[in-house]
Amino acid sequence: MKQNRWMAIMLAATLLVTACKNNFLNEYPEGQLNEGNFFISTDDFKQALTGAYVPLRGAINPTRGTYEAGSGINNIAFFMDEMRSDNTHYDYNAKDRGGSGYEQLADFMDESTNGVVASRYQAAYVGISRTNVILDRIETINFQMEEADKKMIVGEAKALRAHYYFDLVRHYGAVPLHIHEVKAVSDAFLPRTGADSVYAQIIQDFTDALALLQPPAAFPQSGHITKGMAATELALVYMTRKRFADAVPLLQSVTQMGYDLLPEYASIYDRASENSRESIFEIQYKEGTEGLQGNLIYRFIPVTPDTKAILGISYNNSDGGWNVPSDDIMAAYEPNDKRLDASVAIAEGRLDANADFVPEKVVSVVNYPGPPAGKVAKRFIRKYLHPPYTTVNNTGDNWPVFRYADVLLMLAECLNEGGASGEALPHLNRVRARAGLPAVSTTDQAQLRAIIAHERRIELAFENHRWLDLVRTEQAIPVMTAYGTYMKAHYGYLHPSSYNVNNNRLVYAIPFREMQYNKMLVQNNGY
């Protein structure tokens, strides 16, 4: 996935609407990609497939160093999946109120006009459209394609389409279900399809992908979707639908595919460990000039006029202060948990004459006594920090979507929900042992359910799982209501109507612009 052919791929993958079929010209201009001279070789399909991965990450403008609007899910997912939860909040910046739309997501005050909500929705449908083109066109090719190539292309495309729809249905509920290339205006506008039908399509696509894909051939992996990813995410789909028994054999199959835990938790996030044995699937980033880089660490560190002490490069960072580890999650770490130091750090510094925070060093959060007199300390996520960086807004840290530890905890949860609590313990305790924590021995189902949920929170902290786990386990309303009560008691800038967490807020609004474009859409309740 980290290859220098993305410009051609991006162009190829934009062939989402066919040209006029009654075109009186039979010859196409040389050097231009169009329906007449693309999708005529296996390499064309492989390039289009790579383009279908792009909405997972997003395309960055090499000149401005900013992500194109609506171009990627992962670059904004933390606003909706971590900051919506009790894991993280934001560092309130009274001097700059330009980020209020982001704050609204954390405070449960977002509306249908929220730009992040719209960008994620748009990016998912861009990915779906690209996979639909591939899947429809590959059935009408007039050249010989190797069977192994066709299985790989179709398998990955179906898994990607399922992934995008799973992202949509979990965040927005019922959504329009497009499973073919859009060739006419009438095809483009559909009403919302019931969530049950969307889930049925997701399950069918992942099931088809499982029959076509192979386990990882070697480690490190290429970054492409494998049978392990399809099995893992399909299991999560079943868990979301409370079909725990259906998830168990899928998760057990993943344990036989060569994956394993890395010995040290901190090493999971090292650049040298990308696509390792612990990785089931991760979003690929590449530092450089091709527009494939990331910059999320800039969003996670504090706002500061000089990032030198944190990033190793000086930059006036006005985009930071987001996804800040909360008091609540800090209190949730058990004593001696090795994951704390690997996950969270402290930037210690001072306030300058303009009352701007200037970091002076990064220190460990473990047993931190508080800042010395005259100093200021700010927490931030450490997992994605790997200085020194040499170019501003240009990092190559991949983002974990599914890890083997996640599989073990999912399997433990499913076994416990199925009444096999004793069988769940070894999988849970493997994860705890790496963290340096004692084994759990209880087989009381209710107690073990809470322990596994807590373990998922800590093990997968800041990897965009927490909010969706709370919704899936029907804990979002009680947990976030209690958390909101605490937050409003401690932070005076929060509006009295914030954290009104109810059933309507378990999904986000259908974006306002989509409602304007497509008059067949009906808005979610409460928006």
C-alpha positions in Angstrom: 0.0 0.0 0.0 3.0 2.3 0.5 3.9 2.7 -3.1 4.8 5.5 -5.4 1.9 5.0 -7.8 -0.9 6.8 -6.0 -1.4 9.7 -8.4 -2.4 7.3 -11.1 -4.4 5.2 -8.7 -6.3 8.3 -7.5 -7.2 9.2 -11.1 -8.2 5.7 -11.9 -10.4 5.4 -8.9 -12.4 8.5 -9.8 -14.0 6.7 -12.7 -17.2 6.4 -10.8 -19.6 7.8 -13.4 -19.5 6.5 -17.0 -19.3 8.7 -20.0 -22.2 9.2 -22.4 -23.0 5.9 -24.1 -24.1 7.6 -27.3 -20.8 9.4 -27.8 -20.2 9.7 -31.6 -16.5 9.4 -31.0 -15.2 5.9 -30.9 -11.6 6.8 -30.1 -10.5 8.2 -26.8 -7.7 10.8 -26.3 -4.4 9.1 -25.6 -2.9 9.9 -22.2 -6.3 10.4 -20.5 -8.0 7.9 -18.2 -11.6 7.1 -19.1 -14.0 4.2 -19.5 -12.5 3.3 -22.9 -8.9 2.9 -21.9 -9.1 1.9 -18.3 -10.3 -1.4 -16.7 -8.7 -3.2 -19.6 -6.0 -5.0 -17.7 -5.4 -6.7 -14.3 -3.1 -3.9 -13.3 -5.9 -1.4 -13.9 -8.1 -3.3 -11.5 -5.3 -3.5 -9.0 -4.8 0.3 -9.2 -8.5 1.0 -8.8 -8.5 -1.4 -5.8 -5.7 0.6 -4.2 -7.7 3.7 -4.8 -10.6 2.2 -2.9 -8.5 2.0 0.2 -7.8 5.8 0.1 -11.0 7.0 1.8 -9.9 5.0 4.9 -7.0 7.4 5.3 -7.7 10.4 3.1 -5.7 12.3 0.6 -3.5 15.1 1.8 -2.8 18.3 -0.2 1.0 18.3 -0.6 1.1 22.1 -1.0 -1.0 23.1 2.0 -0.3 20.0 4.2 -4.0 19.6 4.9 -6.5 16.8 4.3 -8.9 17.3 1.5 -12.5 17.8 2.8 -14.4 14.5 3.0 -11.4 12.5 1.8 -10.8 10.2 4.7 -12.3 8.6 7.7 -9.4 7.9 10.0 -8.1 11.5 10.1 -11.3 12.6 11.8 -12.6 9.4 13.4 -11.2 10.2 16.8 -13.6 13.1 17.2 -16.6 10.7 16.9 -15.2 7.6 18.5 -12.9 8.7 21.3 -13.9 12.2 22.2 -17.5 11.1 22.2 -16.6 8.7 25.0 -15.1 9.0 28.5 -11.6 8.3 27.2 -10.7 11.7 25.9 -11.9 15.3 25.9 -10.3 18.6 24.6 -8.1 21.3 26.0 -10.5 24.3 26.1 -8.9 27.2 24.3 -10.5 30.4 25.3 -8.3 32.4 22.9 -9.4 30.5 19.8 -13.0 29.3 19.5 -12.7 28.1 15.9 -12.9 24.5 16.9 -16.4 24.6 18.4 -17.7 22.1 15.9 -15.2 19.6 17.2 -16.1 20.4 20.8 -19.8 19.8 20.1 -19.1 16.2 19.2 -17.5 15.6 22.6 -20.3 17.5 24.4 -23.3 15.8 22.7 -24.4 19.1 21.2 -23.6 18.4 17.5 -26.2 18.9 14.8 -26.7 17.9 11.2 -24.5 20.7 10.0 -21.4 19.4 11.8 -18.6 19.2 9.3 -16.9 16.1 10.8 -20.1 14.1 10.6 -20.5 15.1 7.0 -17.0 14.3 6.0 -17.1 10.8 7.4 -20.4 10.0 5.7 -19.0 11.3 2.4 -15.8 9.5 2.6 -17.5 6.1 3.3 -19.7 6.5 0.2 -16.7 7.5 -1.9 -15.1 4.2 -0.8 -18.4 2.3 -1.5 -18.7 3.8 -5.0 -15.1 2.8 -5.9 -15.7 -0.8 -4.8 -19.0 -1.0 -6.7 -17.2 0.1 -9.9 -14.6 -2.6 -9.4 -17.1 -5.3 -8.6 -19.4 -4.5 -11.5 -16.7 -4.0 -14.1 -14.8 -7.1 -13.2 -17.8 -9.2 -14.2 -17.7 -7.8 -17.8 -14.0 -7.9 -18.7 -13.1 -9.2 -22.1 -9.5 -10.2 -21.3 -8.0 -13.1 -19.5 -7.4 -12.5 -15.8 -5.7 -15.0 -13.6 -8.1 -16.7 -11.1 -5.9 -15.8 -8.2 -5.9 -12.1 -9.1 -9.6 -12.1 -9.5 -10.2 -13.7 -6.1 -7.9 -11.2 -4.5 -9.4 -8.2 -6.2 -13.0 -9.2 -5.6 -12.3 -10.4 -2.0 -10.7 -7.2 -1.0 -13.3 -5.0 -2.7 -16.1 -6.9 -1.0 -14.4 -6.6 2.4 -13.8 -2.9 1.9 -17.4 -2.3 0.9 -18.6 -4.2 4.0 -16.2 -2.2 6.1 -17.5 1.1 4.8 -21.1 0.1 5.3 -20.3 -1.2 8.8 -18.8 2.2 9.6 -21.9 3.9 8.2 -24.6 1.8 9.9 -22.9 2.0 13.3 -22.6 5.8 13.2 -25.7 6.9 11.3 -28.1 3.9 11.5 -30.2 3.2 8.4 -28.5 4.5 5.2 -29.0 4.2 1.5 -27.7 0.9 0.2 -25.8 1.2 -3.1 -24.4 -2.1 -4.3 -23.9 -1.3 -8.0 -22.1 1.4 -10.0 -24.1 4.6 -10.4 -24.7 5.1 -14.1 -27.7 7.5 -14.0 -29.1 10.3 -11.9 -31.9 8.0 -10.9 -29.4 5.5 -9.4 -27.7 8.2 -7.3 -30.6 9.0 -5.0 -32.0 6.2 -2.9 -34.1 6.2 0.4 -32.6 4.9 3.6 -32.4 1.1 3.8 -33.3 -0.4 7.2 -30.4 -1.3 9.4 -31.2 -5.0 9.3 -30.9 -5.0 5.5 -27.6 -3.1 5.6 -26.3 -5.6 8.1 -27.4 -8.5 5.9 -25.4 -7.0 3.0 -22.4 -6.5 5.3 -22.5 -10.1 6.5 -22.9 -11.3 2.9 -19.9 -9.3 1.6 -17.6 -10.4 4.5 -18.7 -14.0 4.0 -17.9 -13.8 0.3 -14.6 -12.2 1.0 -13.7 -14.9 3.5 -14.1 -17.5 0.8 -11.8 -15.6 -1.6 -9.0 -14.2 0.6 -5.9 -15.9 2.1 -4.3 -15.5 5.6 -1.2 -13.3 5.7 1.6 -14.9 3.6 4.4 -13.3 5.7 5.1 -10.7 8.3 5.4 -7.8 8.0 2.3 -7.7 5.9 1.6 -5.7 2.8 -1.2 -3.6 4.3 -3.9 -5.2 2.1 -7.0 -6.8 3.6 -6.5 -10.5 4.4 -8.7 -13.4 5.5 -7.8 -12.5 9.1 -9.2 -9.0 8.8 -12.4 -10.2 7.1 -12.9 -12.9 9.8 -12.2 -10.4 12.6 -14.5 -7.7 11.4 -17.3 -10.1 10.5 -17.0 -11.4 14.1 -17.4 -7.9 15.4 -20.5 -7.5 13.2 -22.0 -10.6 14.8 -21.1 -9.3 18.2 -22.8 -6.0 17.4 -25.9 -8.0 16.5 -25.7 -10.1 19.7 -24.8 -13.2 17.7 -21.9 -14.2 19.9 -22.1 -17.9 19.0 -21.6 -17.0 15.3 -18.5 -14.9 16.2 -16.7 -17.6 18.1 -15.6 -19.9 15.2 -14.4 -16.8 13.2 -12.3 -15.6 16.0 -10.9 -19.0 16.7 -9.9 -19.3 13.1 -7.9 -16.1 13.4 -5.9 -17.6 16.2 -4.7 -20.2 13.7 -3.5 -17.8 11.0 0.0 -17.0 12.4 -0.8 -13.8 14.4 0.6 -13.3 17.9 1.0 -10.7 20.6 4.3 -8.7 20.4 6.3 -9.2 23.6 6.1 -5.5 24.7 3.0 -3.3 24.5 4.9 -0.2 23.6 6.6 -1.8 20.6 3.2 -2.2 18.9 3.2 1.5 17.9 6.9 1.7 16.8 7.4 2.4 13.1 9.5 -0.8 12.9 6.5 -2.9 14.0 4.1 -1.7 11.4 2.0 -4.6 9.8 3.5 -7.0 12.4 2.3 -10.3 13.7 0.0 -8.4 16.1 -1.6 -6.4 13.3 -4.8 -7.7 11.8 -5.4 -4.5 9.8 -4.0 -1.0 10.0 -4.4 2.3 8.0 -1.3 2.9 6.0 0.5 6.2 6.1 3.8 7.1 4.5 6.0 10.0 5.3 7.2 11.9 2.2 6.1 14.1 -0.7 3.4 11.8 -2.3 0.6 13.1 -0.2 0.3 9.8 1.8 1.5 11.2 5.1 -0.3 11.7 8.3 -0.3 14.5 10.9 -2.6 13.2 13.7 0.1 13.7 16.4 -0.2 17.4 15.7 -3.9 17.2 16.7 -3.1 15.4 19.9 -0.3 17.4 21.4 -1.1 20.8 23.0 -1.6 24.1 21.1 1.8 25.8 21.3 3.8 28.3 19.4 6.8 25.9 19.4 6.6 22.1 19.1 10.3 21.6 19.3 10.4 20.0 22.8 7.8 17.5 21.8 8.3 16.8 18.1 11.9 17.7 17.5 10.8 20.3 15.0 9.7 23.8 15.6 6.2 24.7 14.5 3.5 27.0 15.6 0.8 24.4 16.3 -2.7 25.9 16.4 -4.4 22.6 15.5 -3.6 20.7 18.8 -5.4 20.2 22.1 -7.8 17.4 20.8 -8.3 13.9 22.1 -6.7 14.7 25.4 -6.8 11.7 27.9 -9.5 12.3 30.4 -9.3 12.2 34.2 -11.7 9.2 34.0 -9.4 7.0 32.0 -6.3 8.0 33.9 -8.1 6.7 37.1 -9.0 3.5 35.3 -5.5 2.2 34.9 -4.5 -0.5 37.4 -1.3 0.0 39.4 1.8 -1.2 37.5 0.0 -1.4 34.2 2.7 -1.2 31.6 0.3 0.2 29.0 -0.1 3.6 30.8 3.5 4.8 30.1 3.2 3.6 26.4 -0.2 5.3 25.9 0.0 8.7 27.7 2.7 11.3 28.3 3.0 14.7 29.8 4.3 17.8 28.1 5.8 20.0 30.9 6.5 23.6 30.2 5.6 27.2 30.9 3.2 30.0 29.9 4.9 32.8 27.9 4.1 36.5 28.0 1.1 35.8 25.7 -0.2 33.1 28.1 0.6 30.5 25.4 1.9 27.1 26.5 5.5 26.5 25.6 6.6 22.9 26.3 10.1 22.3 27.6 10.2 18.5 27.9 8.1 15.3 27.7 8.0 13.3 30.9 6.4 10.1 32.0 2.9 10.1 33.4 3.6 7.3 35.7 3.6 8.5 39.3 3.9 12.1 38.0 3.7 14.3 41.1 2.5 17.4 39.3 4.4 20.3 37.7 7.0 22.2 39.7 6.2 25.7 40.8 5.8 28.0 37.9 5.4 25.2 35.4 2.4 23.8 33.5 1.7 20.2 32.6 -0.6 18.9 29.8 -1.4 15.3 29.0 -1.5 13.9 25.5 -1.6 10.6 23.7 1.9 9.1 23.4 1.1 6.0 21.2 1.6 8.0 17.9 4.6 10.0 19.0 7.9 9.0 17.3 10.2 12.1 17.1 12.3 13.6 15.8 10.3 14.7 12.7 12.0 16.5 9.9 9.0 18.0 8.0 6.0 19.7 9.5 2.7 17.9 9.3 4.4 14.9 7.7 4.4 11.6 9.7 4.3 8.0 8.7 2.7 6.3 11.7 0.2 3.7 10.7 -3.1 3.5 12.6 -4.2 0.2 14.1 -7.8 -0.8 13.2 -7.7 -4.4 14.5 -5.0 -6.0 16.6 -4.5 -9.6 17.8 -5.1 -8.5 21.4 -8.5 -7.2 20.2 -9.2 -10.6 18.8 -8.3 -12.3 22.1 -10.6 -10.0 24.0 -13.4 -10.4 21.5 -13.1 -14.1 21.8 -13.1 -13.9 25.6 -16.3 -11.7 25.5 -18.1 -14.1 23.2 -17.2 -17.2 25.2 -18.3 -15.5 28.4 -21.6 -14.3 26.8 -22.2 -17.9 25.7 -21.8 -19.3 29.2 -18.2 -20.6 28.7 -16.6 -18.2 31.2 -13.8 -20.6 32.1 -12.8 -20.9 28.5 -12.7 -17.1 28.2 -10.1 -16.6 30.9 -6.9 -17.8 29.1 -7.5 -15.3 26.3 -8.2 -12.4 28.7 -5.2 -13.3 30.8 -2.8 -13.4 27.9 -3.5 -9.7 27.3 -3.2 -8.9 31.0 0.0 -10.8 31.4 1.7 -8.7 28.7 0.6 -5.6 30.6 2.2 -6.9 33.8 -1.1 -7.5 35.6 -2.2 -10.5 37.6 -4.5 -13.1 36.1 -8.3 -13.0 36.5 -9.8 -16.1 38.0 -13.5 -15.3 38.4 -16.0 -17.2 36.3 -19.0 -15.2 37.4 -20.5 -14.1 34.1 -21.6 -10.6 35.2 -18.3 -9.9 36.9 -16.3 -11.2 34.0 -18.3 -9.1 31.5 -17.3 -6.0 33.4 -13.7 -7.0 33.6 -13.4 -7.8 29.9 -15.1 -4.4 29.0 -12.6 -2.7 31.3 -9.7 -4.6 29.7 -10.9 -3.6 26.2 -11.0 0.1 27.3 -7.4 0.1 28.5 -5.8 -2.2 25.9 -7.5 -0.4 23.0 -7.4 3.1 24.4 -7.1 5.9 21.9 -7.6 3.5 18.9 -11.2 4.6 18.2 -13.0 1.7 19.9 -14.4 3.1 23.1 -17.6 4.9 22.0 -18.7 2.1 19.7 -18.0 -0.5 22.4 -20.2 1.5 24.8 -23.0 1.6 22.2 -22.6 -2.0 21.3 -22.8 -3.2 25.0 -25.7 -0.8 25.8 -23.6 1.1 28.3 -23.3 4.4 26.5 -26.2 6.2 28.2 -25.5 5.3 31.8 -21.7 5.7 31.4 -21.7 8.9 29.5 -24.5 10.4 31.7 -22.4 9.9 34.8 -19.3 11.1 33.0 -21.1 14.2 31.9 -22.2 15.0 35.4 -18.6 14.9 36.5 -17.4 17.0 33.6 -20.0 19.7 34.1 -19.1 19.9 37.8 -15.4 20.4 37.0 -15.3 22.4 33.8 -17.3 25.7 33.9 -17.1 26.2 30.1 -19.5 23.3 29.5 -23.1 24.4 28.6 -25.8 23.2 31.0 -27.5 21.3 28.2 -24.4 19.4 27.2 -24.1 15.6 27.8 -27.8 15.1 27.3 -27.2 11.5 26.4 -30.3 9.6 25.2 -31.2 7.0 22.6 -31.3 9.6 19.8 -27.6 10.4 20.5 -26.4 6.8 19.9 -26.2 7.7 16.2 -25.2 10.9 14.5 -27.3 13.0 12.2 -27.6 12.4 8.5 -25.6 15.3 7.2 -27.6 18.4 6.3 -26.3 18.7 2.8 -27.2 15.0 2.1 -30.7 15.8 3.2 -30.8 18.8 0.8 -29.5 16.8 -2.1 -31.6 13.7 -1.6 -35.2 14.5 -0.8 -36.0 10.8 -0.1 -33.9 10.8 3.1 -35.5 11.1 6.5 -33.5 12.6 9.4 -32.6 10.6 12.5 -34.7 11.4 15.6 -33.5 14.3 17.7 -31.6 16.2 15.0 
